[in-house]
Amino acid sequence: MIEVKNVTKSIHKNDVLNHVQFNVRPGTITGVVGRNGAGKTTLLRIISGIIKPDSGEVFIANENIFSQPRVKRDVVFVPDSTDALKAYSIKEIVKFYKEVYPNFDETYYFDLLEKFQFKKSGKIKQLSKGQKALFSLILAFSTNAKYILLDEPTDGLDVIIKREILKFIAEEVANKEVSIMISSHRLDELEKMADHIVVLKEGTVNSELEMETLKEDYRKIQVAYQEQFPEDVLQNLEVLSQNGRVGVVLLEADDAEGEAILKNYEPILYEELPLSLEDIFVTKLGGELYVS
Ligand SMILES: Nc1ncnc2c1ncn2[C@@H]1O[C@H](COP(=O)(O)OP(=O)(O)OP(=O)(O)O)[C@@H](O)[C@H]1O
């Protein structure tokens, strides 16, 4: 379990994180979602023990990452760039990683390189952007660390490599008892993968969402009316979209009053649609996270 307790951090007098608090359960994927500058990278760097918070604490499996640094071998931070690795070759990096992560599995590392058709020699900087992203994950999962923190793992990658990377992450989580944190502003990707979402907004936790129950808490309804779309619905309900006489409305599951408003105007169509995470974000956060 990762426990983030009341973490606050300023950088150059700028309040980056403000009393941030949440837990990551073992064996789960937690998505950290927020706009550019919300503090996602800073948060992941603090959790992995790279930078210290001004106040607050981070516990990894009940050990404080700053006062018991040996716990760091169980945490890997994968930045969104491989710049730090560019001087190394694919072979040399193994030695470096083995020093930091004593459980690094060299056989697994080379097997994965083969599986993804990497050459086993050459400099890391020669890899393409997509290969670098995949390579960083191969390295991270070869450490056998129990906690892997991924900063925007698919940012700027094409659809094919993105799919390959997300599939790889999902397989690793299914096969190993690892806990993953993924920062992203791609809600649609997190929706498919995450068990738990932490929404960061201007350095604070705006909300936490459990994917399992989330979709049971809301209903997305498409309605169409014979004549014009009722002003009452537009004014008093969460209308996700409206085009002429047809609209899509988000209701909380137990919102009988909202349902009564929709039905009061005798819709000619009233149909429940599949709900996406983005629908809920748009409503809960006023559309501000609609960034993908
Ligand atoms: N080393 C630094 N020097 C100055 N400001 C910093 C530094 N690191 C972070 N910040 C500031 O802290 C805030 C949060 O940055 P952070 O990178 O954690 O956000 P983020 O949510 O990861 O953003 P992005 O999605 O753009 O990567 C930003 O306003 C950023 O300018």
The ligand as an SDF file (V2000), in Angstrom:
LIG
                    3D

 31 33  0  0  0  0  0  0  0  0999 V2000
   11.8700   22.5660  -10.9430 N   0  0  0  0  0  0  0  0  0  0  0  0
   10.8400   23.4270  -11.0380 C   0  0  0  0  0  0  0  0  0  0  0  0
   11.0520   24.7610  -11.1060 N   0  0  0  0  0  0  0  0  0  0  0  0
   10.0200   25.6200  -11.1930 C   0  0  0  0  0  0  0  0  0  0  0  0
    8.7280   25.2520  -11.2120 N   0  0  0  0  0  0  0  0  0  0  0  0
    8.4620   23.9590  -11.1550 C   0  0  0  0  0  0  0  0  0  0  0  0
    9.4860   22.9630  -11.0610 C   0  0  0  0  0  0  0  0  0  0  0  0
    8.9090   21.7520  -11.0190 N   0  0  0  0  0  0  0  0  0  0  0  0
    7.5710   21.9790  -11.0950 C   0  0  0  0  0  0  0  0  0  0  0  0
    7.3060   23.2880  -11.1560 N   0  0  0  0  0  0  0  0  0  0  0  0
    5.9720   23.9060  -11.2470 C   0  0  0  0  0  0  0  0  0  0  0  0
    5.0770   23.1360  -10.4900 O   0  0  0  0  0  0  0  0  0  0  0  0
    3.8180   23.0380  -11.1200 C   0  0  0  0  0  0  0  0  0  0  0  0
    3.4200   21.5880  -11.2680 C   0  0  0  0  0  0  0  0  0  0  0  0
    4.3250   20.9640  -12.1870 O   0  0  0  0  0  0  0  0  0  0  0  0
    4.2230   19.4190  -12.5300 P   0  0  0  0  0  0  0  0  0  0  0  0
    5.2560   19.1320  -13.5580 O   0  0  0  0  0  0  0  0  0  0  0  0
    4.2550   18.6200  -11.2810 O   0  0  0  0  0  0  0  0  0  0  0  0
    2.7580   19.3350  -13.1580 O   0  0  0  0  0  0  0  0  0  0  0  0
    2.1360   18.2330  -14.1080 P   0  0  0  0  0  0  0  0  0  0  0  0
    0.7310   18.0680  -13.6540 O   0  0  0  0  0  0  0  0  0  0  0  0
    2.9870   17.0160  -14.1600 O   0  0  0  0  0  0  0  0  0  0  0  0
    2.1600   18.9630  -15.4970 O   0  0  0  0  0  0  0  0  0  0  0  0
    2.3440   18.3560  -16.9850 P   0  0  0  0  0  0  0  0  0  0  0  0
    1.1000   17.5930  -17.2780 O   0  0  0  0  0  0  0  0  0  0  0  0
    2.4630   19.5980  -17.7910 O   0  0  0  0  0  0  0  0  0  0  0  0
    3.5820   17.5180  -16.9920 O   0  0  0  0  0  0  0  0  0  0  0  0
    3.9380   23.7850  -12.4290 C   0  0  0  0  0  0  0  0  0  0  0  0
    3.3890   25.0730  -12.2360 O   0  0  0  0  0  0  0  0  0  0  0  0
    5.4180   23.8670  -12.6550 C   0  0  0  0  0  0  0  0  0  0  0  0
    5.7390   25.0350  -13.3610 O   0  0  0  0  0  0  0  0  0  0  0  0
  1  2  1  0
  2  3  1  0
  2  7  2  0
  3  4  2  0
  4  5  1  0
  5  6  2  0
  6  7  1  0
  6 10  1  0
  7  8  1  0
  8  9  2  0
  9 10  1  0
 10 11  1  0
 11 12  1  0
 11 30  1  0
 12 13  1  0
 13 14  1  0
 13 28  1  0
 14 15  1  0
 15 16  1  0
 16 17  2  0
 16 18  1  0
 16 19  1  0
 19 20  1  0
 20 21  2  0
 20 22  1  0
 20 23  1  0
 23 24  1  0
 24 25  2  0
 24 26  1  0
 24 27  1  0
 28 29  1  0
 28 30  1  0
 30 31  1  0
M  END
$$$$
